[in-house]
């Protein structure tokens, strides 16, 4: 894990709907597997649903700020890695 660079960072989290806003450092697409890591807490999930400006998308480019449906709560500054 130490040799992997994060592909993005959570910049906001909507707890009622379990959506993380992620600023991407690299491209991401639905079907990719990602790991969320904050301190010792981490979990892995498949990207099932992404949105950009309230529209469903299947891929996002570097620099995009996307809404990503997550399976459990995350904190701001959580690092996101591609598995």
PDB file of N, CA, C and O in Angstrom:
ATOM      1  N   UNK A   1       0.832  -1.198   0.000  1.00  0.00           N
ATOM      2  CA  UNK A   1       0.000   0.000   0.000  1.00  0.00           C
ATOM      3  C   UNK A   1       0.870   1.254   0.000  1.00  0.00           C
ATOM      4  O   UNK A   1       0.494   2.269  -0.585  1.00  0.00           O
ATOM      5  N   UNK A   2       2.008   1.192   0.639  1.00  0.00           N
ATOM      6  CA  UNK A   2       2.856   2.376   0.763  1.00  0.00           C
ATOM      7  C   UNK A   2       3.350   2.883  -0.586  1.00  0.00           C
ATOM      8  O   UNK A   2       3.641   4.070  -0.735  1.00  0.00           O
ATOM      9  N   UNK A   3       3.447   1.987  -1.573  1.00  0.00           N
ATOM     10  CA  UNK A   3       3.953   2.407  -2.871  1.00  0.00           C
ATOM     11  C   UNK A   3       2.857   2.950  -3.789  1.00  0.00           C
ATOM     12  O   UNK A   3       3.158   3.469  -4.864  1.00  0.00           O
ATOM     13  N   UNK A   4       1.599   2.838  -3.382  1.00  0.00           N
ATOM     14  CA  UNK A   4       0.498   3.348  -4.192  1.00  0.00           C
ATOM     15  C   UNK A   4       0.231   4.804  -3.860  1.00  0.00           C
ATOM     16  O   UNK A   4       0.302   5.219  -2.703  1.00  0.00           O
ATOM     17  N   UNK A   5      -0.082   5.580  -4.908  1.00  0.00           N
ATOM     18  CA  UNK A   5      -0.455   6.976  -4.699  1.00  0.00           C
ATOM     19  C   UNK A   5      -1.972   7.084  -4.727  1.00  0.00           C
ATOM     20  O   UNK A   5      -2.632   6.356  -5.469  1.00  0.00           O
ATOM     21  N   UNK A   6      -2.533   7.988  -3.924  1.00  0.00           N
ATOM     22  CA  UNK A   6      -3.983   8.146  -3.960  1.00  0.00           C
ATOM     23  C   UNK A   6      -4.444   8.685  -5.318  1.00  0.00           C
ATOM     24  O   UNK A   6      -3.758   9.487  -5.953  1.00  0.00           O
ATOM     25  N   UNK A   7      -5.624   8.223  -5.745  1.00  0.00           N
ATOM     26  CA  UNK A   7      -6.199   8.732  -6.995  1.00  0.00           C
ATOM     27  C   UNK A   7      -7.116   9.915  -6.727  1.00  0.00           C
ATOM     28  O   UNK A   7      -7.579  10.573  -7.659  1.00  0.00           O
ATOM     29  N   UNK A   8      -7.380  10.185  -5.443  1.00  0.00           N
ATOM     30  CA  UNK A   8      -8.241  11.302  -5.094  1.00  0.00           C
ATOM     31  C   UNK A   8      -8.391  11.435  -3.593  1.00  0.00           C
ATOM     32  O   UNK A   8      -7.828  10.666  -2.813  1.00  0.00           O
ATOM     33  N   UNK A   9      -9.179  12.447  -3.211  1.00  0.00           N
ATOM     34  CA  UNK A   9      -9.400  12.737  -1.798  1.00  0.00           C
ATOM     35  C   UNK A   9     -10.840  13.186  -1.606  1.00  0.00           C
ATOM     36  O   UNK A   9     -11.384  13.933  -2.420  1.00  0.00           O
ATOM     37  N   UNK A  10     -11.453  12.719  -0.516  1.00  0.00           N
ATOM     38  CA  UNK A  10     -12.809  13.142  -0.181  1.00  0.00           C
ATOM     39  C   UNK A  10     -12.752  14.593   0.294  1.00  0.00           C
ATOM     40  O   UNK A  10     -12.029  14.917   1.237  1.00  0.00           O
ATOM     41  N   UNK A  11     -13.523  15.466  -0.368  1.00  0.00           N
ATOM     42  CA  UNK A  11     -13.550  16.873   0.035  1.00  0.00           C
ATOM     43  C   UNK A  11     -14.860  17.246   0.732  1.00  0.00           C
ATOM     44  O   UNK A  11     -14.961  18.307   1.348  1.00  0.00           O
ATOM     45  N   UNK A  12     -15.872  16.360   0.630  1.00  0.00           N
ATOM     46  CA  UNK A  12     -17.132  16.576   1.347  1.00  0.00           C
ATOM     47  C   UNK A  12     -17.860  15.243   1.433  1.00  0.00           C
ATOM     48  O   UNK A  12     -17.648  14.357   0.604  1.00  0.00           O
ATOM     49  N   UNK A  13     -18.722  15.102   2.442  1.00  0.00           N
ATOM     50  CA  UNK A  13     -19.502  13.877   2.590  1.00  0.00           C
ATOM     51  C   UNK A  13     -20.924  14.222   2.991  1.00  0.00           C
ATOM     52  O   UNK A  13     -21.150  14.978   3.937  1.00  0.00           O
ATOM     53  N   UNK A  14     -21.884  13.658   2.259  1.00  0.00           N
ATOM     54  CA  UNK A  14     -23.307  13.821   2.571  1.00  0.00           C
ATOM     55  C   UNK A  14     -23.760  12.564   3.310  1.00  0.00           C
ATOM     56  O   UNK A  14     -23.982  11.518   2.699  1.00  0.00           O
ATOM     57  N   UNK A  15     -23.897  12.680   4.644  1.00  0.00           N
ATOM     58  CA  UNK A  15     -24.160  11.499   5.455  1.00  0.00           C
ATOM     59  C   UNK A  15     -25.543  10.907   5.260  1.00  0.00           C
ATOM     60  O   UNK A  15     -25.695   9.691   5.369  1.00  0.00           O
ATOM     61  N   UNK A  16     -26.553  11.710   4.976  1.00  0.00           N
ATOM     62  CA  UNK A  16     -27.913  11.189   4.836  1.00  0.00           C
ATOM     63  C   UNK A  16     -28.058  10.291   3.606  1.00  0.00           C
ATOM     64  O   UNK A  16     -28.858   9.356   3.612  1.00  0.00           O
ATOM     65  N   UNK A  17     -27.296  10.570   2.559  1.00  0.00           N
ATOM     66  CA  UNK A  17     -27.408   9.801   1.313  1.00  0.00           C
ATOM     67  C   UNK A  17     -26.154   8.981   1.002  1.00  0.00           C
ATOM     68  O   UNK A  17     -26.079   8.344  -0.049  1.00  0.00           O
ATOM     69  N   UNK A  18     -25.170   8.990   1.906  1.00  0.00           N
ATOM     70  CA  UNK A  18     -23.912   8.249   1.740  1.00  0.00           C
ATOM     71  C   UNK A  18     -23.241   8.539   0.396  1.00  0.00           C
ATOM     72  O   UNK A  18     -22.926   7.629  -0.370  1.00  0.00           O
ATOM     73  N   UNK A  19     -23.035   9.819   0.134  1.00  0.00           N
ATOM     74  CA  UNK A  19     -22.335  10.243  -1.080  1.00  0.00           C
ATOM     75  C   UNK A  19     -21.103  11.049  -0.681  1.00  0.00           C
ATOM     76  O   UNK A  19     -21.188  12.012   0.081  1.00  0.00           O
ATOM     77  N   UNK A  20     -19.954  10.630  -1.217  1.00  0.00           N
ATOM     78  CA  UNK A  20     -18.694  11.342  -0.998  1.00  0.00           C
ATOM     79  C   UNK A  20     -18.383  12.172  -2.235  1.00  0.00           C
ATOM     80  O   UNK A  20     -18.510  11.686  -3.358  1.00  0.00           O
ATOM     81  N   UNK A  21     -17.977  13.423  -2.033  1.00  0.00           N
ATOM     82  CA  UNK A  21     -17.483  14.245  -3.135  1.00  0.00           C
ATOM     83  C   UNK A  21     -15.973  14.039  -3.160  1.00  0.00           C
ATOM     84  O   UNK A  21     -15.275  14.332  -2.189  1.00  0.00           O
ATOM     85  N   UNK A  22     -15.481  13.529  -4.287  1.00  0.00           N
ATOM     86  CA  UNK A  22     -14.074  13.165  -4.419  1.00  0.00           C
ATOM     87  C   UNK A  22     -13.425  14.016  -5.497  1.00  0.00           C
ATOM     88  O   UNK A  22     -13.913  14.081  -6.625  1.00  0.00           O
ATOM     89  N   UNK A  23     -12.316  14.673  -5.144  1.00  0.00           N
ATOM     90  CA  UNK A  23     -11.496  15.403  -6.122  1.00  0.00           C
ATOM     91  C   UNK A  23     -10.484  14.402  -6.658  1.00  0.00           C
ATOM     92  O   UNK A  23      -9.663  13.874  -5.908  1.00  0.00           O
ATOM     93  N   UNK A  24     -10.550  14.143  -7.976  1.00  0.00           N
ATOM     94  CA  UNK A  24      -9.714  13.109  -8.589  1.00  0.00           C
ATOM     95  C   UNK A  24      -8.355  13.630  -9.032  1.00  0.00           C
ATOM     96  O   UNK A  24      -8.245  14.732  -9.568  1.00  0.00           O
ATOM     97  N   UNK A  25      -7.321  12.825  -8.804  1.00  0.00           N
ATOM     98  CA  UNK A  25      -5.972  13.099  -9.306  1.00  0.00           C
ATOM     99  C   UNK A  25      -5.700  12.332 -10.593  1.00  0.00           C
ATOM    100  O   UNK A  25      -4.703  12.580 -11.273  1.00  0.00           O
ATOM    101  N   UNK A  26      -6.588  11.403 -10.925  1.00  0.00           N
ATOM    102  CA  UNK A  26      -6.461  10.575 -12.126  1.00  0.00           C
ATOM    103  C   UNK A  26      -7.855  10.131 -12.552  1.00  0.00           C
ATOM    104  O   UNK A  26      -8.816  10.315 -11.806  1.00  0.00           O
ATOM    105  N   UNK A  27      -7.975   9.556 -13.729  1.00  0.00           N
ATOM    106  CA  UNK A  27      -9.277   9.135 -14.250  1.00  0.00           C
ATOM    107  C   UNK A  27      -9.849   7.969 -13.439  1.00  0.00           C
ATOM    108  O   UNK A  27      -9.113   7.200 -12.822  1.00  0.00           O
ATOM    109  N   UNK A  28     -11.182   7.861 -13.459  1.00  0.00           N
ATOM    110  CA  UNK A  28     -11.889   6.799 -12.751  1.00  0.00           C
ATOM    111  C   UNK A  28     -13.116   6.435 -13.569  1.00  0.00           C
ATOM    112  O   UNK A  28     -13.709   7.295 -14.221  1.00  0.00           O
ATOM    113  N   UNK A  29     -13.505   5.150 -13.538  1.00  0.00           N
ATOM    114  CA  UNK A  29     -14.707   4.742 -14.264  1.00  0.00           C
ATOM    115  C   UNK A  29     -15.524   3.768 -13.428  1.00  0.00           C
ATOM    116  O   UNK A  29     -15.001   3.132 -12.512  1.00  0.00           O
ATOM    117  N   UNK A  30     -16.810   3.654 -13.748  1.00  0.00           N
ATOM    118  CA  UNK A  30     -17.639   2.685 -13.037  1.00  0.00           C
ATOM    119  C   UNK A  30     -17.074   1.295 -13.296  1.00  0.00           C
ATOM    120  O   UNK A  30     -16.568   1.007 -14.381  1.00  0.00           O
ATOM    121  N   UNK A  31     -17.169   0.449 -12.294  1.00  0.00           N
ATOM    122  CA  UNK A  31     -16.592  -0.888 -12.374  1.00  0.00           C
ATOM    123  C   UNK A  31     -15.217  -0.977 -11.736  1.00  0.00           C
ATOM    124  O   UNK A  31     -14.771  -2.068 -11.380  1.00  0.00           O
ATOM    125  N   UNK A  32     -14.529   0.169 -11.585  1.00  0.00           N
ATOM    126  CA  UNK A  32     -13.230   0.179 -10.905  1.00  0.00           C
ATOM    127  C   UNK A  32     -13.427  -0.162  -9.424  1.00  0.00           C
ATOM    128  O   UNK A  32     -14.475   0.122  -8.845  1.00  0.00           O
ATOM    129  N   UNK A  33     -12.419  -0.763  -8.832  1.00  0.00           N
ATOM    130  CA  UNK A  33     -12.428  -1.029  -7.397  1.00  0.00           C
ATOM    131  C   UNK A  33     -11.553   0.018  -6.721  1.00  0.00           C
ATOM    132  O   UNK A  33     -10.418   0.257  -7.132  1.00  0.00           O
ATOM    133  N   UNK A  34     -12.102   0.641  -5.675  1.00  0.00           N
ATOM    134  CA  UNK A  34     -11.371   1.686  -4.959  1.00  0.00           C
ATOM    135  C   UNK A  34     -11.311   1.358  -3.474  1.00  0.00           C
ATOM    136  O   UNK A  34     -12.162   0.647  -2.938  1.00  0.00           O
ATOM    137  N   UNK A  35     -10.278   1.899  -2.821  1.00  0.00           N
ATOM    138  CA  UNK A  35     -10.123   1.757  -1.376  1.00  0.00           C
ATOM    139  C   UNK A  35     -10.151   3.144  -0.759  1.00  0.00           C
ATOM    140  O   UNK A  35      -9.466   4.054  -1.227  1.00  0.00           O
ATOM    141  N   UNK A  36     -10.947   3.304   0.295  1.00  0.00           N
ATOM    142  CA  UNK A  36     -10.995   4.543   1.066  1.00  0.00           C
ATOM    143  C   UNK A  36     -10.177   4.304   2.320  1.00  0.00           C
ATOM    144  O   UNK A  36     -10.387   3.311   3.017  1.00  0.00           O
ATOM    145  N   UNK A  37      -9.232   5.216   2.621  1.00  0.00           N
ATOM    146  CA  UNK A  37      -8.353   5.029   3.783  1.00  0.00           C
ATOM    147  C   UNK A  37      -8.208   6.346   4.533  1.00  0.00           C
ATOM    148  O   UNK A  37      -7.835   7.368   3.956  1.00  0.00           O
ATOM    149  N   UNK A  38      -8.511   6.305   5.842  1.00  0.00           N
ATOM    150  CA  UNK A  38      -8.363   7.454   6.725  1.00  0.00           C
ATOM    151  C   UNK A  38      -7.767   6.933   8.022  1.00  0.00           C
ATOM    152  O   UNK A  38      -8.457   6.288   8.812  1.00  0.00           O
ATOM    153  N   UNK A  39      -6.492   7.209   8.243  1.00  0.00           N
ATOM    154  CA  UNK A  39      -5.814   6.656   9.419  1.00  0.00           C
ATOM    155  C   UNK A  39      -5.772   5.144   9.307  1.00  0.00           C
ATOM    156  O   UNK A  39      -5.324   4.606   8.294  1.00  0.00           O
ATOM    157  N   UNK A  40      -6.237   4.454  10.345  1.00  0.00           N
ATOM    158  CA  UNK A  40      -6.270   2.987  10.328  1.00  0.00           C
ATOM    159  C   UNK A  40      -7.553   2.452   9.703  1.00  0.00           C
ATOM    160  O   UNK A  40      -7.630   1.272   9.361  1.00  0.00           O
ATOM    161  N   UNK A  41      -8.560   3.309   9.551  1.00  0.00           N
ATOM    162  CA  UNK A  41      -9.842   2.875   8.993  1.00  0.00           C
ATOM    163  C   UNK A  41      -9.763   2.818   7.474  1.00  0.00           C
ATOM    164  O   UNK A  41      -9.282   3.749   6.828  1.00  0.00           O
ATOM    165  N   UNK A  42     -10.245   1.705   6.913  1.00  0.00           N
ATOM    166  CA  UNK A  42     -10.275   1.592   5.460  1.00  0.00           C
ATOM    167  C   UNK A  42     -11.335   0.589   5.037  1.00  0.00           C
ATOM    168  O   UNK A  42     -11.691  -0.312   5.797  1.00  0.00           O
ATOM    169  N   UNK A  43     -11.838   0.753   3.817  1.00  0.00           N
ATOM    170  CA  UNK A  43     -12.727  -0.235   3.215  1.00  0.00           C
ATOM    171  C   UNK A  43     -12.594  -0.136   1.706  1.00  0.00           C
ATOM    172  O   UNK A  43     -12.180   0.887   1.161  1.00  0.00           O
ATOM    173  N   UNK A  44     -12.955  -1.225   1.049  1.00  0.00           N
ATOM    174  CA  UNK A  44     -12.847  -1.321  -0.402  1.00  0.00           C
ATOM    175  C   UNK A  44     -14.236  -1.532  -0.982  1.00  0.00           C
ATOM    176  O   UNK A  44     -15.067  -2.221  -0.390  1.00  0.00           O
ATOM    177  N   UNK A  45     -14.484  -0.939  -2.139  1.00  0.00           N
ATOM    178  CA  UNK A  45     -15.752  -1.151  -2.822  1.00  0.00           C
ATOM    179  C   UNK A  45     -15.586  -0.938  -4.321  1.00  0.00           C
ATOM    180  O   UNK A  45     -14.617  -0.332  -4.777  1.00  0.00           O
ATOM    181  N   UNK A  46     -16.553  -1.453  -5.075  1.00  0.00           N
ATOM    182  CA  UNK A  46     -16.605  -1.235  -6.517  1.00  0.00           C
ATOM    183  C   UNK A  46     -17.361   0.059  -6.777  1.00  0.00           C
ATOM    184  O   UNK A  46     -18.346   0.351  -6.099  1.00  0.00           O
ATOM    185  N   UNK A  47     -16.909   0.830  -7.748  1.00  0.00           N
ATOM    186  CA  UNK A  47     -17.599   2.067  -8.131  1.00  0.00           C
ATOM    187  C   UNK A  47     -18.843   1.669  -8.924  1.00  0.00           C
ATOM    188  O   UNK A  47     -18.747   1.233 -10.071  1.00  0.00           O
ATOM    189  N   UNK A  48     -20.014   1.827  -8.295  1.00  0.00           N
ATOM    190  CA  UNK A  48     -21.277   1.473  -8.944  1.00  0.00           C
ATOM    191  C   UNK A  48     -21.989   2.691  -9.503  1.00  0.00           C
ATOM    192  O   UNK A  48     -22.685   2.594 -10.513  1.00  0.00           O
ATOM    193  N   UNK A  49     -21.820   3.838  -8.857  1.00  0.00           N
ATOM    194  CA  UNK A  49     -22.563   5.030  -9.250  1.00  0.00           C
ATOM    195  C   UNK A  49     -21.710   6.273  -9.029  1.00  0.00           C
ATOM    196  O   UNK A  49     -21.188   6.500  -7.938  1.00  0.00           O
ATOM    197  N   UNK A  50     -21.577   7.082 -10.099  1.00  0.00           N
ATOM    198  CA  UNK A  50     -20.844   8.352 -10.032  1.00  0.00           C
ATOM    199  C   UNK A  50     -21.702   9.431 -10.673  1.00  0.00           C
ATOM    200  O   UNK A  50     -22.462   9.168 -11.605  1.00  0.00           O
ATOM    201  N   UNK A  51     -21.570  10.648 -10.161  1.00  0.00           N
ATOM    202  CA  UNK A  51     -22.254  11.790 -10.757  1.00  0.00           C
ATOM    203  C   UNK A  51     -21.302  12.964 -10.875  1.00  0.00           C
ATOM    204  O   UNK A  51     -20.401  13.146 -10.055  1.00  0.00           O
ATOM    205  N   UNK A  52     -21.522  13.754 -11.909  1.00  0.00           N
ATOM    206  CA  UNK A  52     -20.806  15.005 -12.122  1.00  0.00           C
ATOM    207  C   UNK A  52     -21.861  16.057 -12.393  1.00  0.00           C
ATOM    208  O   UNK A  52     -22.606  15.955 -13.368  1.00  0.00           O
ATOM    209  N   UNK A  53     -21.931  17.071 -11.536  1.00  0.00           N
ATOM    210  CA  UNK A  53     -22.937  18.125 -11.644  1.00  0.00           C
ATOM    211  C   UNK A  53     -24.344  17.540 -11.748  1.00  0.00           C
ATOM    212  O   UNK A  53     -25.131  17.948 -12.602  1.00  0.00           O
ATOM    213  N   UNK A  54     -24.655  16.581 -10.873  1.00  0.00           N
ATOM    214  CA  UNK A  54     -25.973  15.949 -10.737  1.00  0.00           C
ATOM    215  C   UNK A  54     -26.386  15.109 -11.937  1.00  0.00           C
ATOM    216  O   UNK A  54     -27.571  14.816 -12.099  1.00  0.00           O
ATOM    217  N   UNK A  55     -25.437  14.714 -12.784  1.00  0.00           N
ATOM    218  CA  UNK A  55     -25.730  13.841 -13.923  1.00  0.00           C
ATOM    219  C   UNK A  55     -24.908  12.570 -13.778  1.00  0.00           C
ATOM    220  O   UNK A  55     -23.711  12.617 -13.495  1.00  0.00           O
ATOM    221  N   UNK A  56     -25.580  11.411 -13.979  1.00  0.00           N
ATOM    222  CA  UNK A  56     -24.862  10.129 -13.910  1.00  0.00           C
ATOM    223  C   UNK A  56     -23.814  10.069 -15.002  1.00  0.00           C
ATOM    224  O   UNK A  56     -24.067  10.452 -16.145  1.00  0.00           O
ATOM    225  N   UNK A  57     -22.626   9.582 -14.639  1.00  0.00           N
ATOM    226  CA  UNK A  57     -21.537   9.427 -15.604  1.00  0.00           C
ATOM    227  C   UNK A  57     -20.933   8.034 -15.445  1.00  0.00           C
ATOM    228  O   UNK A  57     -21.084   7.396 -14.404  1.00  0.00           O
ATOM    229  N   UNK A  58     -20.244   7.569 -16.495  1.00  0.00           N
ATOM    230  CA  UNK A  58     -19.600   6.255 -16.419  1.00  0.00           C
ATOM    231  C   UNK A  58     -18.090   6.381 -16.257  1.00  0.00           C
ATOM    232  O   UNK A  58     -17.412   5.409 -15.922  1.00  0.00           O
ATOM    233  N   UNK A  59     -17.563   7.590 -16.497  1.00  0.00           N
ATOM    234  CA  UNK A  59     -16.133   7.826 -16.288  1.00  0.00           C
ATOM    235  C   UNK A  59     -15.912   9.298 -15.972  1.00  0.00           C
ATOM    236  O   UNK A  59     -16.719  10.157 -16.325  1.00  0.00           O
ATOM    237  N   UNK A  60     -14.796   9.567 -15.298  1.00  0.00           N
ATOM    238  CA  UNK A  60     -14.442  10.941 -14.932  1.00  0.00           C
ATOM    239  C   UNK A  60     -12.952  11.132 -15.160  1.00  0.00           C
ATOM    240  O   UNK A  60     -12.160  10.202 -15.005  1.00  0.00           O
ATOM    241  N   UNK A  61     -12.584  12.350 -15.530  1.00  0.00           N
ATOM    242  CA  UNK A  61     -11.187  12.670 -15.831  1.00  0.00           C
ATOM    243  C   UNK A  61     -10.477  13.256 -14.618  1.00  0.00           C
ATOM    244  O   UNK A  61     -11.104  13.674 -13.645  1.00  0.00           O
ATOM    245  N   UNK A  62      -9.160  13.275 -14.704  1.00  0.00           N
ATOM    246  CA  UNK A  62      -8.320  13.903 -13.686  1.00  0.00           C
ATOM    247  C   UNK A  62      -8.801  15.331 -13.445  1.00  0.00           C
ATOM    248  O   UNK A  62      -9.102  16.055 -14.394  1.00  0.00           O
ATOM    249  N   UNK A  63      -8.876  15.738 -12.180  1.00  0.00           N
ATOM    250  CA  UNK A  63      -9.275  17.085 -11.816  1.00  0.00           C
ATOM    251  C   UNK A  63     -10.758  17.245 -11.545  1.00  0.00           C
ATOM    252  O   UNK A  63     -11.179  18.261 -10.992  1.00  0.00           O
ATOM    253  N   UNK A  64     -11.565  16.249 -11.929  1.00  0.00           N
ATOM    254  CA  UNK A  64     -13.014  16.329 -11.722  1.00  0.00           C
ATOM    255  C   UNK A  64     -13.349  16.179 -10.239  1.00  0.00           C
ATOM    256  O   UNK A  64     -12.640  15.502  -9.495  1.00  0.00           O
ATOM    257  N   UNK A  65     -14.435  16.819  -9.827  1.00  0.00           N
ATOM    258  CA  UNK A  65     -14.988  16.640  -8.490  1.00  0.00           C
ATOM    259  C   UNK A  65     -16.295  15.892  -8.673  1.00  0.00           C
ATOM    260  O   UNK A  65     -17.282  16.455  -9.146  1.00  0.00           O
ATOM    261  N   UNK A  66     -16.298  14.625  -8.299  1.00  0.00           N
ATOM    262  CA  UNK A  66     -17.439  13.758  -8.563  1.00  0.00           C
ATOM    263  C   UNK A  66     -18.151  13.366  -7.280  1.00  0.00           C
ATOM    264  O   UNK A  66     -17.561  13.351  -6.199  1.00  0.00           O
ATOM    265  N   UNK A  67     -19.428  13.051  -7.422  1.00  0.00           N
ATOM    266  CA  UNK A  67     -20.198  12.458  -6.341  1.00  0.00           C
ATOM    267  C   UNK A  67     -20.121  10.952  -6.485  1.00  0.00           C
ATOM    268  O   UNK A  67     -20.409  10.413  -7.553  1.00  0.00           O
ATOM    269  N   UNK A  68     -19.735  10.272  -5.424  1.00  0.00           N
ATOM    270  CA  UNK A  68     -19.538   8.828  -5.468  1.00  0.00           C
ATOM    271  C   UNK A  68     -20.347   8.191  -4.347  1.00  0.00           C
ATOM    272  O   UNK A  68     -20.134   8.496  -3.174  1.00  0.00           O
ATOM    273  N   UNK A  69     -21.278   7.303  -4.704  1.00  0.00           N
ATOM    274  CA  UNK A  69     -22.073   6.594  -3.707  1.00  0.00           C
ATOM    275  C   UNK A  69     -21.159   5.621  -2.973  1.00  0.00           C
ATOM    276  O   UNK A  69     -20.482   4.806  -3.598  1.00  0.00           O
ATOM    277  N   UNK A  70     -21.141   5.710  -1.642  1.00  0.00           N
ATOM    278  CA  UNK A  70     -20.273   4.846  -0.836  1.00  0.00           C
ATOM    279  C   UNK A  70     -21.108   3.938   0.058  1.00  0.00           C
ATOM    280  O   UNK A  70     -22.265   4.236   0.357  1.00  0.00           O
ATOM    281  N   UNK A  71     -20.503   2.820   0.485  1.00  0.00           N
ATOM    282  CA  UNK A  71     -21.253   1.850   1.286  1.00  0.00           C
ATOM    283  C   UNK A  71     -21.173   2.108   2.789  1.00  0.00           C
ATOM    284  O   UNK A  71     -21.885   1.476   3.569  1.00  0.00           O
ATOM    285  N   UNK A  72     -20.300   3.042   3.194  1.00  0.00           N
ATOM    286  CA  UNK A  72     -20.237   3.416   4.608  1.00  0.00           C
ATOM    287  C   UNK A  72     -19.709   4.844   4.720  1.00  0.00           C
ATOM    288  O   UNK A  72     -19.086   5.351   3.787  1.00  0.00           O
ATOM    289  N   UNK A  73     -19.956   5.493   5.858  1.00  0.00           N
ATOM    290  CA  UNK A  73     -19.529   6.894   6.007  1.00  0.00           C
ATOM    291  C   UNK A  73     -18.018   7.070   5.873  1.00  0.00           C
ATOM    292  O   UNK A  73     -17.237   6.198   6.253  1.00  0.00           O
ATOM    293  N   UNK A  74     -17.627   8.221   5.321  1.00  0.00           N
ATOM    294  CA  UNK A  74     -16.216   8.597   5.201  1.00  0.00           C
ATOM    295  C   UNK A  74     -16.041  10.013   5.729  1.00  0.00           C
ATOM    296  O   UNK A  74     -17.007  10.770   5.828  1.00  0.00           O
ATOM    297  N   UNK A  75     -14.824  10.364   6.064  1.00  0.00           N
ATOM    298  CA  UNK A  75     -14.515  11.708   6.551  1.00  0.00           C
ATOM    299  C   UNK A  75     -13.840  12.514   5.449  1.00  0.00           C
ATOM    300  O   UNK A  75     -13.227  11.957   4.539  1.00  0.00           O
ATOM    301  N   UNK A  76     -13.964  13.844   5.549  1.00  0.00           N
ATOM    302  CA  UNK A  76     -13.200  14.705   4.651  1.00  0.00           C
ATOM    303  C   UNK A  76     -11.719  14.402   4.851  1.00  0.00           C
ATOM    304  O   UNK A  76     -11.296  14.058   5.954  1.00  0.00           O
ATOM    305  N   UNK A  77     -10.941  14.528   3.796  1.00  0.00           N
ATOM    306  CA  UNK A  77      -9.500  14.235   3.764  1.00  0.00           C
ATOM    307  C   UNK A  77      -9.199  12.735   3.643  1.00  0.00           C
ATOM    308  O   UNK A  77      -8.032  12.344   3.613  1.00  0.00           O
ATOM    309  N   UNK A  78     -10.247  11.885   3.573  1.00  0.00           N
ATOM    310  CA  UNK A  78     -10.020  10.461   3.334  1.00  0.00           C
ATOM    311  C   UNK A  78      -9.369  10.291   1.970  1.00  0.00           C
ATOM    312  O   UNK A  78      -9.821  10.874   0.985  1.00  0.00           O
ATOM    313  N   UNK A  79      -8.310   9.495   1.912  1.00  0.00           N
ATOM    314  CA  UNK A  79      -7.605   9.233   0.657  1.00  0.00           C
ATOM    315  C   UNK A  79      -8.293   8.086  -0.086  1.00  0.00           C
ATOM    316  O   UNK A  79      -8.760   7.125   0.524  1.00  0.00           O
ATOM    317  N   UNK A  80      -8.344   8.209  -1.418  1.00  0.00           N
ATOM    318  CA  UNK A  80      -8.973   7.189  -2.257  1.00  0.00           C
ATOM    319  C   UNK A  80      -7.894   6.585  -3.158  1.00  0.00           C
ATOM    320  O   UNK A  80      -7.146   7.307  -3.818  1.00  0.00           O
ATOM    321  N   UNK A  81      -7.826   5.263  -3.175  1.00  0.00           N
ATOM    322  CA  UNK A  81      -6.835   4.534  -3.972  1.00  0.00           C
ATOM    323  C   UNK A  81      -7.544   3.603  -4.941  1.00  0.00           C
ATOM    324  O   UNK A  81      -8.614   3.082  -4.627  1.00  0.00           O
ATOM    325  N   UNK A  82      -6.958   3.386  -6.121  1.00  0.00           N
ATOM    326  CA  UNK A  82      -7.487   2.394  -7.054  1.00  0.00           C
ATOM    327  C   UNK A  82      -6.816   1.072  -6.733  1.00  0.00           C
ATOM    328  O   UNK A  82      -5.600   1.005  -6.555  1.00  0.00           O
ATOM    329  N   UNK A  83      -7.616   0.029  -6.660  1.00  0.00           N
ATOM    330  CA  UNK A  83      -7.098  -1.312  -6.344  1.00  0.00           C
ATOM    331  C   UNK A  83      -6.718  -2.047  -7.602  1.00  0.00           C
ATOM    332  O   UNK A  83      -6.263  -3.189  -7.537  1.00  0.00           O
TER     333      UNK A  83
END
